Amino acid sequence: MVVVGDDALAHRLAAELRGVYGEQVTLVVPPAQRGVRPPMVGRTRATALFDRVSAAVNRASGNGDSAGARTLEPPGSERVVEAAELTEAVLADAGVERAAALALVYDDDETNIRAALTARRLNPRIRLVLRLYNRRLGQHIEALLDQASAVAAAGAGAGPGAGTGPGGADEGGEVFDASTTVLSDADTAAPALAATALAGTSKVVQTDGLMLRAVERPPPAPGEVADPGLCTLALLSATTNDPAGADGSESSGAQGPRLLPDERAVAAATGRGTVVLENVSYSGPALSAGRSVVPFGSLLSRRLRWSFAGLVGCVVGLAVASMVVTGEPPLQATYLTLLDLFAINDPAIGQPLGRQLLQLFSGLVGLLLLPVLLAAVLEALGTFRSGSALRRPPRGLSGHVVLLGVGKIGTRVLARLRELNIPVVCVEADPEARGLALARRLRVPVVLGDVTQEGVLEAAKIHRAHALLALTSADTMNLEAALYARTVRPDLRVVLRLYDDDFATAVYRTLRAAYPDALTRSRSVSHLAAPAFAGAMMGRQILGAIPVERRVLLFAAVDVGGHPQLEGRTVGEAFRAGAWRVLALDTAAGERQVDPAAGSGSSERPSGLVWDLPSTYVLRAEDRVVLAATRRGLAELLGRRTRERAGA
């Protein structure tokens, strides 16, 4: 496996492939003096020092090629290649021609596309995983690279099936998968970040029309039985409410969260909160934000609307009085009143006194109508002119989410929150940030300013907010904003985007100890996104991930065929506590569908998603299931080396 990148995601992905899937990894990164190193604590500093000494020795001995790439080989199964520029020579030195998969996770879309085109030319059979923020461009690039692989396979006579898709068989009959997968770390992490800020602690995974909804529930009161939902996905830490307790990471031991527990563990876990699956269903595609439309109610202010209401009441009163005085029908009386109002009726000379007084009152109301109409026109023009400008937070806003930072991650989280109809106020220091265009189109209030300056969070109504999402790329800025917000409102729900695990653990436990009544969560985008990229490199699509405290639970769609842990077993037998669990039977793609209630029968049923599978249903090779899995459980189930050992 070859991983190429310039930020934290590349290091996370390489560690995921090496530590969880047991793969040999070549990591291509910029040189130490040009690349941004992740924060290092404790033993990592010794490793970094060793790398720098090795690099100095290599430079002194003159090792390297014309492309400026240096190869470092620290102990373990990871090979590190440092290159200032990603060229064809660097990719060849990294072993792309012999690799099974290549992940291009640079933060720049153009760099990833250029490298993908080069890699496809060097090795048409390699599996490509690209990190692209532009969704539409990603779809076109994915189709282009798959077509290039199919054409190359057909031209080389890659075996049966060549030319029909991105894959085939080589001369030795070995089947290879040359597919292209385009992913976005922002799209992968945004649902989890947005769900963390919601009041109901609902966790939603939605992709390709499939929606899974899980909810975090507190421990039941003594004598009560908790509702298990469809199934229990996780048990929360036993010390969740203890400031000195476990931090909810994988190193928390027995007191930490337990993913995919069995029924006996759930029954014995008294006093623990749970994460239960509530719903698995198909849903339509997400609606686009659409164009900016000024709401009708914002055209006129409240004062003008009340002024118009008063004038309409005066006209109605004058029309009724005209009916009484002149005896005219209602329509005729209203018509005469409007003529008097606009001063285009003949003077009421020689008519009764009552008619003359009504005409005078109508003229007076007409004089009052003129400035109101002028004010309405000017106010409407001002509203349309400001429709393209950023909105300020309304005066009475409360119960909203303050979103700090609208870069790549913040933009996706903003879109997700607005899809859920959650009121949002954005805080951004850069007036050219990419998310401001979306905020303007969705008419989301924005405060431009540095969050470290006094008064910026106050302008975002932080004292009346429901939650703070600090999602900038600077850990210290996110921490400073969280600490200041807690001084304004101690019970504020805070979600921090932090990269370094040790730093995040210290911040998490300290904030929880200082503010025991407030919810604090720390999230790493690379930690949430790396499992999806690793699964794509193994040739599997990860539907999504939900955070359980500081661990991650994955959802994947898997074909039963070829997996002895699933094929031929019942749903109950296939379940492995702490590793994986079958949630639903995906029958949307099949023509002849099987009724799960019939066991191993062959009766037909309408296509769809069957989530209420009985534990006695036997999984067959043609079935496709949706399952929940831990990172290591998914690696054991789908890992390439696990299947090779089983075949041997």
C-alpha positions as CSV (number, residue, x, y, z in Angstrom):
1,M,0.0,0.0,0.0
2,V,1.2,3.5,-0.9
3,V,0.0,6.6,0.9
4,V,0.8,10.0,-0.4
5,G,-0.1,13.2,1.5
6,D,1.0,16.3,3.3
7,D,-1.0,16.5,6.5
8,A,-2.4,14.5,9.4
9,L,-4.7,12.3,7.3
10,A,-1.7,10.7,5.6
11,H,-0.1,9.7,8.9
12,R,-3.4,8.5,10.3
13,L,-4.1,6.4,7.2
14,A,-0.7,4.8,7.1
15,A,-1.0,3.9,10.8
16,E,-4.5,2.5,10.2
17,L,-3.3,0.3,7.4
18,R,-0.2,-0.8,9.2
19,G,-1.6,-1.3,12.7
20,V,-5.1,-2.5,12.0
21,Y,-4.9,-4.3,8.7
22,G,-1.3,-5.5,9.0
23,E,-0.4,-4.1,5.5
24,Q,3.1,-3.1,4.4
25,V,2.9,0.7,3.8
26,T,5.1,3.1,1.9
27,L,4.4,6.7,3.1
28,V,5.3,9.6,0.8
29,V,5.5,13.0,2.6
30,P,7.1,16.3,2.1
31,P,10.6,16.9,3.6
32,A,10.8,17.6,7.3
33,Q,11.7,21.2,6.8
34,R,8.8,21.9,4.4
35,G,6.0,19.6,5.6
36,V,3.9,20.3,8.7
37,R,4.7,17.7,11.3
38,P,1.9,16.6,13.6
39,P,2.1,17.5,17.2
40,M,4.4,15.1,19.1
41,V,4.3,14.0,22.7
42,G,6.4,11.5,24.7
43,R,7.8,8.6,22.9
44,T,6.9,10.1,19.5
45,R,9.6,12.8,20.0
46,A,12.3,10.0,20.2
47,T,11.0,8.6,16.9
48,A,11.0,12.0,15.3
49,L,14.6,12.6,16.5
50,F,15.6,9.2,15.0
51,D,14.0,10.2,11.7
52,R,15.9,13.5,11.6
53,V,19.2,11.8,12.4
54,S,18.6,9.2,9.7
55,A,17.7,12.0,7.2
56,A,20.9,13.8,8.1
57,V,23.0,10.7,7.6
58,N,21.4,10.1,4.2
59,R,22.0,13.6,3.1
60,A,25.7,13.4,4.3
61,S,26.2,10.2,2.4
62,G,24.7,11.6,-0.8
63,N,21.9,9.1,-1.1
64,G,18.9,10.2,-3.2
65,D,17.8,10.5,-6.8
66,S,17.5,13.3,-9.3
67,A,13.9,13.9,-8.2
68,G,14.9,14.9,-4.8
69,A,13.4,12.0,-3.0
70,R,14.9,10.4,0.1
71,T,14.0,7.0,1.4
72,L,13.9,6.5,5.2
73,E,13.4,3.0,6.6
74,P,12.5,3.2,10.3
75,P,11.9,0.0,12.2
76,G,8.6,-1.7,11.4
77,S,6.6,-2.4,8.2
78,E,6.4,1.3,7.1
79,R,8.8,2.8,4.6
80,V,9.0,6.6,4.4
81,V,9.9,8.4,1.2
82,E,10.4,12.2,1.5
83,A,10.0,14.3,-1.6
84,A,9.6,18.0,-2.1
85,E,7.5,17.5,-5.2
86,L,5.3,14.6,-6.3
87,T,6.7,13.6,-9.6
88,E,6.6,10.4,-11.7
89,A,10.0,9.5,-10.5
90,V,8.9,9.8,-6.9
91,L,5.9,7.6,-7.5
92,A,8.0,5.0,-9.2
93,D,10.5,5.0,-6.3
94,A,7.6,4.5,-3.9
95,G,6.7,1.3,-5.7
96,V,3.5,2.4,-7.4
97,E,4.1,0.0,-10.3
98,R,4.0,-3.0,-7.9
99,A,1.5,-1.7,-5.3
100,A,-2.0,-3.0,-4.8
101,A,-3.5,0.4,-3.8
102,L,-2.5,4.0,-3.8
103,A,-4.1,6.7,-1.6
104,L,-3.6,10.4,-2.7
105,V,-4.6,12.5,0.3
106,Y,-3.0,15.9,-0.4
107,D,-5.0,18.8,0.8
108,D,-4.9,20.2,-2.7
109,D,-7.3,18.7,-5.3
110,E,-5.2,19.5,-8.3
111,T,-2.1,17.7,-6.9
112,N,-4.2,14.6,-6.2
113,I,-5.7,14.6,-9.7
114,R,-2.3,15.1,-11.4
115,A,-0.8,12.3,-9.4
116,A,-3.7,9.9,-10.0
117,L,-3.4,10.4,-13.8
118,T,0.3,9.6,-13.6
119,A,-0.2,6.6,-11.3
120,R,-2.9,5.1,-13.6
121,R,-0.5,5.4,-16.5
122,L,2.3,3.7,-14.5
123,N,0.1,0.9,-13.2
124,P,-3.4,0.5,-14.8
125,R,-4.2,-2.3,-12.3
126,I,-3.7,-0.3,-9.2
127,R,-6.6,0.6,-6.9
128,L,-6.8,4.4,-6.5
129,V,-8.3,6.3,-3.6
130,L,-8.4,10.1,-4.0
131,R,-9.2,12.8,-1.5
132,L,-11.2,15.5,-3.3
133,Y,-13.3,18.3,-1.9
134,N,-15.1,19.1,-5.1
135,R,-17.9,16.5,-5.3
136,R,-18.9,17.0,-8.9
137,L,-15.3,17.0,-10.2
138,G,-14.7,13.9,-8.1
139,Q,-17.5,12.0,-10.0
140,H,-16.0,12.9,-13.4
141,I,-12.5,12.0,-12.3
142,E,-13.6,8.7,-10.9
143,A,-15.4,7.8,-14.2
144,L,-12.4,8.9,-16.2
145,L,-9.8,6.9,-14.3
146,D,-12.1,3.8,-14.3
147,Q,-12.5,4.1,-18.0
148,A,-8.8,4.4,-18.5
149,S,-8.2,1.3,-16.4
150,A,-10.8,-0.7,-18.4
151,V,-9.3,0.4,-21.8
152,A,-5.8,-0.5,-20.6
153,A,-6.9,-3.9,-19.4
154,A,-8.7,-4.6,-22.7
155,G,-5.7,-3.5,-24.8
156,A,-3.4,-5.8,-22.8
157,G,-5.8,-8.7,-23.0
158,A,-6.3,-8.9,-19.2
159,G,-8.5,-11.9,-19.3
160,P,-12.2,-12.5,-19.2
161,G,-14.3,-9.6,-18.3
162,A,-11.6,-7.1,-19.4
163,G,-13.0,-3.9,-20.7
164,T,-16.3,-4.3,-18.8
165,G,-15.1,-2.5,-15.7
166,P,-12.1,-1.3,-13.7
167,G,-10.7,-4.8,-13.1
168,G,-10.0,-8.2,-14.5
169,A,-7.5,-11.0,-14.3
170,D,-3.8,-11.1,-15.2
171,E,-2.0,-13.7,-17.2
172,G,-1.7,-16.0,-14.1
173,G,-5.5,-15.8,-13.6
174,E,-5.2,-13.6,-10.5
175,V,-8.2,-11.3,-10.2
176,F,-7.3,-7.7,-9.5
177,D,-9.4,-4.6,-8.7
178,A,-8.4,-1.4,-10.4
179,S,-11.3,0.7,-9.2
180,T,-11.1,4.3,-8.3
181,T,-12.8,5.7,-5.2
182,V,-13.1,9.4,-4.5
183,L,-13.7,10.4,-0.9
184,S,-13.7,13.6,1.1
185,D,-12.6,13.8,4.7
186,A,-14.9,16.7,5.2
187,D,-18.0,14.8,4.0
188,T,-17.0,11.8,6.1
189,A,-16.5,13.7,9.4
190,A,-19.2,16.3,9.0
191,P,-22.2,14.1,10.1
192,A,-20.4,13.0,13.2
193,L,-19.3,16.5,14.1
194,A,-22.8,17.9,13.5
195,A,-24.5,15.1,15.5
196,T,-22.3,15.8,18.5
197,A,-23.8,19.3,18.8
198,L,-27.4,18.2,18.6
199,A,-29.6,18.2,21.7
200,G,-30.8,14.6,21.2
201,T,-27.3,13.2,20.8
202,S,-28.6,11.6,17.6
203,K,-26.0,10.0,15.4
204,V,-26.9,9.7,11.7
205,V,-25.0,7.9,8.9
206,Q,-26.5,8.7,5.5
207,T,-24.9,7.7,2.2
208,D,-26.2,6.5,-1.2
209,G,-29.7,6.7,0.0
210,L,-29.1,4.5,3.0
211,M,-29.7,6.0,6.4
212,L,-28.8,4.6,9.8
213,R,-29.9,6.5,12.9
214,A,-28.4,5.8,16.4
215,V,-29.1,7.6,19.6
216,E,-27.1,8.0,22.8
217,R,-29.2,7.2,25.9
218,P,-28.5,7.8,29.6
219,P,-28.4,4.9,32.0
220,P,-31.9,3.8,33.2
221,A,-33.1,4.7,36.7
222,P,-33.1,1.9,39.3
223,G,-36.0,-0.5,38.5
224,E,-36.3,0.6,34.9
225,V,-35.4,-1.4,31.8
226,A,-33.7,0.5,29.0
227,D,-35.2,0.4,25.5
228,P,-32.6,-1.5,23.4
229,G,-34.0,-0.2,20.1
230,L,-33.2,-2.5,17.2
231,C,-29.9,-3.4,18.9
232,T,-27.3,-2.0,21.3
233,L,-24.3,-0.8,19.4
234,A,-22.1,0.3,22.3
235,L,-21.9,0.7,26.1
236,L,-20.5,4.1,27.2
237,S,-17.8,4.5,29.8
238,A,-18.6,3.4,33.3
239,T,-17.0,6.6,34.5
240,T,-18.6,9.0,32.0
241,N,-19.8,11.3,34.9
242,D,-16.6,10.9,36.9
243,P,-14.1,13.8,36.1
244,A,-11.2,11.6,37.1
245,G,-12.4,8.6,35.2
246,A,-11.5,7.1,31.8
247,D,-11.4,9.3,28.8
248,G,-13.3,7.0,26.5
249,S,-10.3,6.1,24.2
250,E,-9.1,2.6,23.2
251,S,-6.6,2.7,26.1
252,S,-9.3,3.2,28.8
253,G,-9.4,-0.5,29.7
254,A,-12.5,-2.2,31.2
255,Q,-13.9,1.1,32.3
256,G,-13.9,2.5,28.8
257,P,-16.6,2.2,26.1
258,R,-17.5,-1.3,24.8
259,L,-18.4,-1.5,21.1
260,L,-20.9,-4.2,19.9
261,P,-21.5,-5.9,23.2
262,D,-23.5,-9.1,23.5
263,E,-26.8,-9.4,25.4
264,R,-25.2,-10.7,28.5
265,A,-22.8,-7.8,28.7
266,V,-25.6,-5.3,28.1
267,A,-27.6,-6.9,30.9
268,A,-24.7,-6.8,33.3
269,A,-23.7,-3.2,32.5
270,T,-25.8,-1.4,35.1
271,G,-25.3,2.3,35.4
272,R,-23.9,2.7,31.9
273,G,-25.3,4.8,29.1
274,T,-25.9,3.1,25.7
275,V,-25.8,3.8,22.0
276,V,-28.7,2.0,20.3
277,L,-29.7,1.7,16.7
278,E,-33.1,3.2,16.2
279,N,-33.7,3.0,12.4
280,V,-32.2,1.6,9.2
281,S,-34.0,2.8,6.0
282,Y,-33.6,4.1,2.5
283,S,-34.0,7.8,2.0
284,G,-33.9,10.1,-1.0
285,P,-30.9,12.1,-2.0
286,A,-30.1,15.2,0.1
287,L,-31.7,18.4,-1.2
288,S,-29.4,21.0,-2.6
289,A,-29.2,24.4,-0.9
290,G,-30.7,26.1,-4.0
291,R,-30.4,29.8,-4.8
292,S,-30.6,32.6,-2.4
293,V,-34.2,33.7,-2.0
294,V,-35.2,36.6,0.2
295,P,-38.1,35.7,2.4
296,F,-41.2,37.7,1.9
297,G,-41.5,38.5,5.6
298,S,-38.1,40.2,5.6
299,L,-39.0,42.7,2.9
300,L,-40.8,45.0,5.3
301,S,-40.1,45.7,8.9
302,R,-42.6,45.1,11.7
303,R,-43.3,48.9,12.0
304,L,-44.2,49.1,8.3
305,R,-46.4,46.1,8.5
306,W,-48.3,47.5,11.4
307,S,-48.6,50.9,9.6
308,F,-50.1,49.1,6.5
309,A,-52.5,47.2,8.8
310,G,-53.7,50.5,10.4
311,L,-54.3,52.1,7.0
312,V,-56.2,49.0,5.7
313,G,-58.4,49.3,8.9
314,C,-59.0,53.0,8.2
315,V,-60.1,52.2,4.6
316,V,-62.5,49.5,5.8
317,G,-63.9,51.8,8.4
318,L,-64.4,54.6,5.9
319,A,-66.1,52.1,3.4
320,V,-68.5,51.0,6.1
321,A,-69.3,54.6,7.1
322,S,-69.9,55.4,3.4
323,M,-72.4,52.5,3.1
324,V,-74.3,53.8,6.1
325,V,-74.3,57.5,5.1
326,T,-75.0,57.1,1.3
327,G,-76.8,53.8,1.3
328,E,-74.5,52.5,-1.6
329,P,-73.8,48.8,-2.1
330,P,-70.5,47.5,-0.5
331,L,-68.5,47.4,-3.7
332,Q,-69.7,50.9,-4.8
333,A,-69.0,52.3,-1.3
334,T,-65.4,50.9,-1.3
335,Y,-64.8,52.2,-4.8
336,L,-65.8,55.7,-3.9
337,T,-63.7,55.6,-0.7
338,L,-60.6,54.6,-2.7
339,L,-61.2,57.4,-5.2
340,D,-61.4,59.9,-2.3
341,L,-58.3,58.3,-0.8
342,F,-56.2,58.8,-3.9
343,A,-57.8,62.3,-4.5
344,I,-59.2,61.5,-7.9
345,N,-62.9,61.8,-7.1
346,D,-65.0,64.9,-7.7
347,P,-65.6,67.2,-4.7
348,A,-68.7,66.4,-2.7
349,I,-70.2,69.8,-3.3
350,G,-74.0,69.9,-2.7
351,Q,-74.0,66.5,-1.1
352,P,-75.0,65.7,2.5
353,L,-72.7,66.8,5.3
354,G,-71.8,63.2,6.2
355,R,-70.6,62.5,2.7
356,Q,-68.4,65.6,2.7
357,L,-66.8,64.7,6.1
358,L,-66.1,61.2,4.8
359,Q,-64.3,62.7,1.8
360,L,-62.2,64.9,4.0
361,F,-61.2,61.9,6.2
362,S,-60.4,59.8,3.1
363,G,-58.1,62.6,1.8
364,L,-56.3,62.8,5.2
365,V,-55.7,59.0,5.1
366,G,-54.4,59.3,1.6
367,L,-51.9,61.9,2.8
368,L,-50.7,59.4,5.5
369,L,-50.5,56.6,2.9
370,L,-47.9,58.5,0.7
371,P,-44.9,58.4,3.2
372,V,-45.7,54.8,4.2
373,L,-45.6,53.7,0.5
374,L,-42.3,55.6,0.0
375,A,-40.8,54.0,3.1
376,A,-41.9,50.5,2.0
377,V,-40.3,51.0,-1.4
378,L,-37.0,52.2,0.1
379,E,-37.0,49.4,2.6
380,A,-37.6,46.7,0.0
381,L,-34.8,48.0,-2.2
382,G,-32.5,48.0,0.8
383,T,-33.5,44.4,1.6
384,F,-32.7,43.2,-1.9
385,R,-29.4,45.0,-1.9
386,S,-28.4,43.4,1.4
387,G,-29.7,40.0,0.2
388,S,-26.2,39.3,-1.1
389,A,-24.5,40.5,2.1
390,L,-23.7,38.6,5.2
391,R,-26.5,38.6,7.8
392,R,-25.9,39.7,11.4
393,P,-27.2,37.6,14.2
394,P,-30.8,38.6,15.1
395,R,-31.3,40.4,18.4
396,G,-33.5,37.7,20.0
397,L,-31.6,34.6,18.8
398,S,-31.2,31.8,21.3
399,G,-30.8,28.0,21.3
400,H,-28.5,28.1,18.3
401,V,-25.1,26.5,17.4
402,V,-22.1,28.8,17.2
403,L,-19.8,27.4,14.4
404,L,-16.2,28.6,14.7
405,G,-14.4,28.3,11.3
406,V,-16.0,27.8,7.9
407,G,-13.2,26.2,6.0
408,K,-13.5,22.8,4.3
409,I,-14.7,21.0,7.4
410,G,-16.8,23.9,8.7
411,T,-18.6,24.3,5.4
412,R,-19.7,20.7,5.3
413,V,-20.8,20.9,8.9
414,L,-22.8,24.1,8.2
415,A,-24.6,22.4,5.3
416,R,-25.4,19.4,7.5
417,L,-26.8,21.5,10.4
418,R,-29.0,23.5,8.0
419,E,-30.3,20.2,6.5
420,L,-31.4,19.4,10.1
421,N,-33.0,22.8,10.5
422,I,-30.6,23.7,13.3
423,P,-30.1,27.5,13.7
424,V,-26.4,28.4,13.3
425,V,-24.3,31.5,13.7
426,C,-20.9,31.3,12.0
427,V,-17.7,33.0,13.3
428,E,-14.9,33.4,10.8
429,A,-11.7,35.6,10.7
430,D,-11.0,35.3,7.0
431,P,-13.4,37.4,4.9
432,E,-12.5,35.2,1.9
433,A,-13.2,31.8,3.5
434,R,-14.9,29.3,1.2
435,G,-17.8,28.7,3.5
436,L,-19.0,32.3,3.5
437,A,-20.6,31.9,0.1
438,L,-22.7,29.0,1.4
439,A,-23.6,31.0,4.5
440,R,-24.7,33.9,2.3
441,R,-26.8,31.6,0.2
442,L,-28.5,30.0,3.2
443,R,-28.9,33.3,4.9
444,V,-27.0,32.1,8.0
445,P,-25.8,34.9,10.3
446,V,-22.1,35.5,10.3
447,V,-19.7,37.4,12.6
448,L,-16.4,38.4,10.9
449,G,-13.6,38.7,13.4
450,D,-10.8,36.9,15.3
451,V,-12.3,34.8,18.0
452,T,-9.4,35.6,20.3
453,Q,-10.5,39.2,20.3
454,E,-12.9,40.4,22.9
455,G,-16.5,40.8,21.8
456,V,-16.5,38.4,18.9
457,L,-18.2,35.5,20.6
458,E,-20.5,37.9,22.4
459,A,-21.7,39.2,19.0
460,A,-22.5,35.6,18.1
461,K,-24.8,35.4,21.1
462,I,-22.7,32.8,22.8
463,H,-24.4,33.4,26.2
464,R,-27.7,32.2,24.7
465,A,-26.3,29.4,22.4
466,H,-26.9,25.7,22.7
467,A,-23.5,24.5,21.6
468,L,-20.1,25.7,20.4
469,L,-18.4,23.8,17.5
470,A,-14.7,24.9,17.3
471,L,-13.5,23.6,14.0
472,T,-10.6,25.7,12.9
473,S,-7.3,24.0,12.0
474,A,-5.5,25.5,15.0
475,D,-5.8,23.5,18.2
476,T,-4.9,26.5,20.4
477,M,-7.5,28.7,18.8
478,N,-10.2,26.1,19.3
479,L,-9.1,25.6,22.9
480,E,-9.0,29.3,23.6
481,A,-12.5,29.8,22.2
482,A,-13.9,26.9,24.3
483,L,-12.3,28.2,27.5
484,Y,-13.6,31.7,27.0
485,A,-17.1,30.4,26.1
486,R,-17.2,28.4,29.3
487,T,-16.4,31.5,31.3
488,V,-19.4,33.2,29.7
489,R,-21.7,30.1,30.1
490,P,-20.4,27.2,32.2
491,D,-23.0,24.7,31.0
492,L,-22.4,25.3,27.3
493,R,-22.0,22.1,25.2
494,V,-18.5,22.3,23.5
495,V,-17.1,20.2,20.7
496,L,-13.4,20.7,19.9
497,R,-11.5,19.7,16.8
498,L,-8.1,18.6,18.1
499,Y,-5.5,16.6,16.3
500,D,-3.0,15.4,19.0
501,D,-4.5,12.5,21.0
502,D,-2.5,13.2,24.2
503,F,-3.4,16.9,24.1
504,A,-7.0,16.0,23.4
505,T,-7.1,13.6,26.3
506,A,-5.7,16.2,28.7
507,V,-8.1,18.9,27.5
508,Y,-11.1,16.5,27.6
509,R,-10.5,15.4,31.2
510,T,-9.6,18.8,32.5
511,L,-12.6,20.5,31.0
512,R,-14.8,17.7,32.3
513,A,-13.3,18.1,35.8
514,A,-13.7,21.9,35.8
515,Y,-17.3,21.8,34.3
516,P,-18.9,18.5,35.4
517,D,-22.4,19.6,34.4
518,A,-21.5,20.5,30.8
519,L,-20.9,18.2,27.8
520,T,-17.4,18.3,26.4
521,R,-16.3,16.4,23.3
522,S,-13.0,16.4,21.3
523,R,-13.0,15.1,17.8
524,S,-10.2,14.6,15.2
525,V,-11.2,14.8,11.5
526,S,-8.4,12.6,10.4
527,H,-9.3,10.0,13.1
528,L,-12.9,10.0,11.8
529,A,-12.0,9.9,8.1
530,A,-9.0,7.5,8.1
531,P,-11.1,4.2,8.5
532,A,-13.1,5.1,5.4
533,F,-10.0,5.7,3.4
534,A,-8.4,2.5,4.7
535,G,-11.5,0.5,3.8
536,A,-11.5,2.0,0.3
537,M,-7.9,0.9,-0.1
538,M,-8.9,-2.6,0.8
539,G,-11.6,-2.5,-1.9
540,R,-14.6,-2.0,0.5
541,Q,-16.9,1.0,0.8
542,I,-17.4,2.3,4.4
543,L,-20.9,3.7,4.5
544,G,-20.0,5.9,7.5
545,A,-18.7,6.2,11.0
546,I,-20.1,7.4,14.3
547,P,-18.0,8.4,17.3
548,V,-18.5,6.7,20.6
549,E,-16.8,8.9,23.0
550,R,-13.2,8.8,21.6
551,R,-13.6,5.6,19.6
552,V,-15.1,5.0,16.2
553,L,-17.8,2.5,15.1
554,L,-17.9,1.8,11.3
555,F,-20.8,0.8,9.0
556,A,-20.2,-1.1,5.8
557,A,-22.1,-2.9,3.1
558,V,-20.5,-6.4,2.5
559,D,-21.2,-9.2,0.1
560,V,-21.5,-12.4,2.1
561,G,-19.8,-14.5,-0.6
562,G,-16.1,-15.1,0.1
563,H,-16.3,-14.5,3.8
564,P,-16.4,-17.7,5.8
565,Q,-17.2,-15.8,9.0
566,L,-20.6,-15.0,7.4
567,E,-21.4,-17.4,4.6
568,G,-23.5,-20.4,5.7
569,R,-24.0,-19.1,9.2
570,T,-27.1,-17.8,10.9
571,V,-27.3,-14.1,11.8
572,G,-26.8,-15.1,15.5
573,E,-23.8,-17.3,14.7
574,A,-22.2,-14.6,12.5
575,F,-22.3,-12.0,15.3
576,R,-19.0,-11.6,17.1
577,A,-19.0,-9.4,20.2
578,G,-16.6,-6.5,20.0
579,A,-15.9,-7.1,16.3
580,W,-18.9,-7.0,14.0
581,R,-22.7,-7.4,13.9
582,V,-25.1,-7.9,11.0
583,L,-27.7,-5.1,11.1
584,A,-29.7,-5.5,7.9
585,L,-30.1,-7.5,4.6
586,D,-29.7,-5.2,1.6
587,T,-32.0,-6.6,-1.1
588,A,-32.3,-3.5,-3.3
589,A,-30.1,-4.7,-6.0
590,G,-31.5,-8.2,-6.5
591,E,-34.2,-9.4,-8.8
592,R,-35.3,-12.5,-6.8
593,Q,-35.5,-11.5,-3.1
594,V,-35.7,-13.9,-0.2
595,D,-38.1,-13.6,2.7
596,P,-35.9,-13.8,5.8
597,A,-38.7,-15.2,7.9
598,A,-38.7,-18.2,5.7
599,G,-35.2,-19.2,6.9
600,S,-33.4,-20.8,4.0
601,G,-36.5,-20.9,1.7
602,S,-36.7,-19.2,-1.7
603,S,-39.9,-17.3,-1.7
604,E,-40.0,-14.0,-3.4
605,R,-40.5,-10.7,-1.7
606,P,-40.4,-7.0,-2.7
607,S,-36.9,-5.5,-2.9
608,G,-35.8,-3.2,-0.1
609,L,-33.9,-3.2,3.2
610,V,-34.7,-5.9,5.8
611,W,-33.6,-4.7,9.2
612,D,-35.6,-7.1,11.4
613,L,-33.6,-10.2,10.5
614,P,-34.3,-13.2,12.8
615,S,-31.2,-14.7,14.4
616,T,-32.0,-18.0,12.7
617,Y,-31.8,-16.6,9.1
618,V,-29.0,-18.3,7.2
619,L,-26.7,-15.9,5.3
620,R,-26.0,-17.1,1.7
621,A,-23.3,-16.2,-0.8
622,E,-25.6,-14.0,-2.9
623,D,-26.7,-11.9,0.1
624,R,-25.5,-8.4,0.7
625,V,-25.6,-7.2,4.3
626,V,-25.1,-4.0,6.2
627,L,-23.0,-4.5,9.3
628,A,-21.5,-2.5,12.1
629,A,-17.9,-3.2,13.0
630,T,-15.0,-2.0,15.0
631,R,-11.9,-1.0,13.1
632,R,-10.0,-4.2,14.0
633,G,-13.1,-6.3,13.5
634,L,-13.6,-4.9,10.0
635,A,-9.9,-5.5,9.3
636,E,-10.2,-9.1,10.4
637,L,-13.4,-9.6,8.3
638,L,-12.3,-7.9,5.1
639,G,-8.5,-7.8,5.4
640,R,-6.6,-9.0,2.4
641,R,-4.0,-10.9,4.4
642,T,-6.7,-12.7,6.5
643,R,-8.3,-14.1,3.4
644,E,-4.9,-15.1,2.0
645,R,-4.1,-17.1,5.2
646,A,-7.6,-18.7,5.1
647,G,-7.1,-19.7,1.5
648,A,-3.7,-21.2,2.2
